[in-house]
Amino acid sequence: MQETLSYLYSLHKFGMKFGLRNIRSLLRFVDNPHTMFKSIHVAGTNGKGSTSSMIAAILTAAGYKVGLYTSPHLVTFNERIRINGKMISDADVVKYTKKLRPQIHRLKATFFEATTAMAFKYFADQKIDVAVIETGLGGRLDSTNVITPLVSVITSIGKDHTEHLGKTVASIAAEKAGIIKDHIPVVIGMLSNSARSVVLNRAKEVHSTVLYANRVHLPKNVTVQLKGKHQTMNARCAVAASIVASKHFLIGDNAIRKGLELTSQLSGLRARFEFINSKPAILLDVAHNPDGIKTLVREIRRLSFKKHVVVFAVMKDKDYRSIGRELKKLKAELVITQPNVERALPAKELFKIYAAQNLNVHFAESVPSALSLGRKLAGKHGLLTVTGSHYLVGEAITKLKI
């Protein structure tokens, strides 16, 4: 398995390629598996992982065999590809990589192209009923955009990955709206006026019916397992998508209720405002852009903890100055560190930037030392939040053995 993962990760050297030629060639090589199952397609700057998992959980609760493809992973590669919450096995990762390898090599395919082809082939071979597919980046030219789904979902649109998707909300919206297909309904979450206008224009062009998530009612007295006010809107997106899917699958209120109440157990999702009961209490959240951190800070401030400490790291391509302004509102002590990945912004550099922004910062050379310092600063009764990057949270989960 380690050799296989080393090979897959080596494909990062080909960077990101926007376009569908490679993925279509990879999929032809394995008999177009994406045409063999029904699907639901989810895009968005924030909330797409949570929404995808809620949809998958609802369909699983309804009794169907449900594939779920998400990225990135937290601890193990296998998390990206699941059926009814169960990860793809090591043996199958090796098997499908071996099957695809000649074509991956010929095309110089990227890591995400290879992984997407693997997921689709695995789902087809497992004869799933439906797959919930989360975009990797953007939508229009994302490798996942070869599917013709039952419904498309756009959860939110904000500024992230601007070097790839454009500098304005409108340009980013145009990329996300690229997942909307001819005569295929689209669900939209909370969008700004400029983003909504772009999405609605695209929907009109391709004769797509629009469902507004904020007009959807959740079942009475349902408890959405994923915490935070923002998750209510994600739940509405999931329910709206399920309503469209119910034209093809029998999905009752009980399945919707169970899916929303047991999202983590049924889908395998982690680190969305996830509390670990310990002393100090630990909160894991993969927020990694200004809008995500803004939402996280708002939700943390609703809690009753008097002492806040944040272990934080960020990737080089993120708007970390704007994130710093959002974190400042929490009035927390920040422990700045970096996970063991090339994309991470060096902790010393981030420490200097945040010190200049007058944040209360500490420096830690590694994630283990950051967690140790964070716990000490929080004391028994404070809250230690770990956020800023999937990579950081993944390392923390491994270190904390939770």
N, C-alpha and C positions, 0 to 999 in steps of 0.2 A: 504493500500500500504506500509506503514512504517514497519509493521510487516513482510511483504513479503521481503522487502529489507534487513531488519535486518537478516532474515533467510538466504538469498542469501549471504550476506557479511560474515555471520558466517562460510560459507564454506571455507573461506580463511584459516581457521585453518588446513585444510587438505593440504595446500601448493600447490605446482605444481607437477603434476604427468605426466611424459612423457610416452606415450603409448596410444594405441587406444582401449584397451579392455573396459574400462569404457564407453567411448563415444558410442561405438558400442552397448553396452548393453542398455544404455539410449535410443538410437535411435530405437532399436528393440522394446522397451517398448511402443513406440508411433508410431509403424508401419513404421519405416525407412523413415521418411519424406524427407531426403536428396536425395532419389532416384526419387522424384516426380517433380523436377524442374531442369532446366539446370543451370550451374554455371560457374563462372570464379574465379580462385584461385590466390591470390596475396601474395607474401612473399617479404622480403627485410629488411635490417637493417634500412635504411632510405627511405622515399618516398612511402612506401606501402599504407599509409592512403590517401595521396594525389592522388596517381594513382588509387586506388580503387574508390575514390569519382569521379574522372574524368571519369572512365569507366561507373560507374553508371549514371552519368549525361548525357553522350552520349547516352546510351541506353534509358534513360528516355525521352530525347529530340527526340528520334526516335519513341516514342509513346508506349513503352512497360512498363509493370508493373515490376518494378525492386526492388529486395531486396538488402539491403546493410548491411553487418555485419562487424563492426569494433570495435577496443578496443585500449586503455581504453576510458572512456567517460570523458568529461570535467566538466559538471555541474550535469546532471541527468543520471541515469542508462539507461533510455529509448533511449538515443542517440545511443547506440550500435546497435540497431535493427531498421532499417528504411525501408519503402517502398516508392519509389519516393520522397525521402527526408523527409517524414513524420514519426515521431517517433512512435514506438509501444505505445499503450495507457497503462495507469496504470492498467486499468481493465484487459487487456490482459496479462500483466506481472503477475498479481495475478492469473489469470486463468491458465496459462501455468506452473507456479511454483507449483500450487496445483496439477496439472495433473502429473507432473514429481516427485513430492516430495517423494512418497514411494520408487521409484527406486534410487533417489539421496541418500536417507537415507540408503538403503540396501547396496549400493556400496561405501558409504562414498565418493561420487563424489566431485570433486573440484568446486570452483566457476566458472572457465572457462568452464569446462565440462558441468555443468548445464546450463550455459548461451548459449553455443553453441547449445545444444539440444533444448532449448527454441526457439532460432532463427530459426532453421531449421524446427521445427514443425509449428511455426507461418507462415513462408514463404509458406510452403506446404498448410496449411489451407486457406491462402489468395490467393492461386492459382496464384502465381507470374509467369511471363514468364521466368525470369532468376535472379539469385542471384550473387552478387559480394561479395566474401568471403575473408576477410583479415586474415592471420594467426595471432595467438596470439604471439607465441614465437617459433622461428626456422622454422620448416616445417615438417620434416620427422615424428616426433612423436607428432606433434601438433594436438589437438582435431579436428581441421577443416580438417585434411588430410584424412577424410573418403570419401570425394566427388570425383567424376570422372568428372573433369571440361571440358569445351570446349577448354580451353587454360589455361596454367599456366603462371604466370608472376613473374620474380625475378628482383626487381628494383635496388638493390644495396647490397653490402656485405661489412661489416666492423666489427670492434671489438665492440661487445656489448653483454651483457648477457653471458660473457665468462665462468662464473661458471656453466652454464647449457649447452652451445653449444660448448665449447672448447676454448683453448687459442689462436689458430692461425686462420688466415683468411681462410685457407684451410679447417680446421675442421668445422668452422662455415658455409662455403660454402657447405660442404657435407650435413649438416643438412637442409639448405635452399633448396638444390637441391632435397631433398626427396619429394618435392611436384610434381616433374616431373613424369608423368605417361606414361605407355606404349602407344606409337603411338599418344600421345596428344601433340600438338605443345607447345613450350615454348618461351616466349618473355624475352629477357635479356636486362637490362639497362647497365649503366656504371659499369663494374666490373674490378678489378685489374687482372693482368695476372694470378696470382695464383688462384684466385676465378673463373675466366672464365674457366680455364683448368679443374677444378673440375666439374663445371656445364656442360661443353661440354662433358666430359667423361660420366657423368650420362645420358645426353640426348642420346648419342650414344648407351649406354647399353640398353635403353628402346625404341630405334627407334623413338625418338621424334624429329620433325623438329624444328630447331632453327630460330627464327626471331630476328634480331639485331635492337633494338630500334633506334640506332643512324643512321640507314639507312632509317628510315621512314620519309616521308615528311608530315608536317602539312599543312592544307589547306592554300592557299595564303591569306595573310593579316589577318589571325586569331589573335585575342588578347587572350592570355592565362590569365584567370582571376587571377590564383594563381601566385603571384609575386616572382621573383627570377630566376636567370639563371638556377638553378637546376630543376625548375618546367618545363622548356622546355623539358628536358629529360624525366621527369615523364609523360608529355603530349604525347611524342613520344611512351612511353610504353603503354599508354592508347589507342592511335590510333592503334598501332600494334595489341593489344588484340581485338579491335573493328573490325579490318580487318578480323581476324580469326573468330570472332563471326558472321560476316556478311554472312558466309556460312549457318547460321541458322536463322538469323534475317536480315530484310531489314534495313540497316544503310547507309544513304547517307552522302555526304559532309556537308549538312546543319545541320544534327544532330551532326556530329563531331564538327562543328564550334560552334553551340549553347552550346553543352556540355562543351567545353573548355572555352567558354566565360562566362557561367553562372554556373560554377561548384558548388559554395557555395549555390546558391539558389535552384538548382536542387537536390543536395545531402545532404545538411545540414552541410557541412564541415566548421570548424572554426579553427582559430589560426595557420594558415600557412602563416607567414609573413603578418599578418592581421593588417592593420593600423586603429587606432581610431583617428578621427580628433578632437583634443581637444588642450588645452594649459596647459602643453606640449603635443605634439603628443605622442601617445602611440602605441607601436608595440607589438603584441602578437605572440609568436611562441613557439611550443612545442618541439623544438630541445632538446635532452636530452642525447646525447652521443658525443664523440669527433668529429666524422665526421659531425654530424648534427650541432654542434656549430661552427665548422670551416666554413661550408657553410653559416650559419647565419651571422657570423662576416664579411665574404667576401661581402655579400649582403648589410649589414648595412654600410660598408665603402664606398659603391658606392653612398650613399645618401649624401645630402648637409648639414646635421646638423653639427654644430660646437661643440655642447655639447652632450655627450652621458652618460646616466645613465642606469644601468642594475639592475633590481630586479631579484635576482637569488636564486634558491634552487635546490637541487639535491637529488636523492635517494641514499641510502647507497651502493647499488650494482653497481653504475656507476663509471667509471674511472674519478673521479672528478679532479685529479691532471692534467691529460692530458687536460681536459676541461678548467682548469684554465690557462694553457699555451696558449690555443686558445683565451680565453677571454682577455688575456693580450694584444693581438695584436690590440684590439679595443681602448685601452687607455681610457677606461671609468671608471667612479666611479661605484663600485658595492655595492649594498645593499643586504647583505646576510640575508636570512630568512629561514623559513621552513613551509611547509603546514601542515595541521592537519591530518597527516597520519603516521602510525608506521614506514613505510619504509623510511621516510625522514631522511637524515643525519642531526643530530642536528646542528643548525645554529652556535652555539658557536664553535663547533669543526671545521666546514667548515671555519668560520671566521679566526681562528688561522692558518689553513693550507694555506689559500690564502694570509694572511698577510705575512707568511713566504716565499711565492712565489713572494713577492713584488707587489701584486696587490693593487690598491687603494680601500680599503674595508671599509664599514660601517656595523653596526650590527642592525638588527631589530628583536624584539621578535616574531612578528606575521606578517602575510601577510598584513592586513590592515595598520599596522604601517609602513611596508616596502614600501607600495604604497604611503603613505603620505610623507615619507621621500624622496622617489624617485622623486615625483612630485616637491617637494621643491628644491631638488638639480638640477633638469633639468631646472627649470625656465620656462618661457612662451615659449621660442624659442628652447629648447633642445628636445632630443628624449629620451623617457623613454621606454626601452625594458623590457618585462617580459618574462622570458624563463628559461629552465632547467628541467621542469617537467610538465606533463599534470595536475598533482594535483595542482601545483602552479598556472598555467594559469587558471584552472577551478575556484579556489578560487578568483582569481583576477577578472574574469568575473562576478562572483556573487557580489563581493564587489563594483565593478565599475558600476554594473547594465547595462551592455552593451551586 
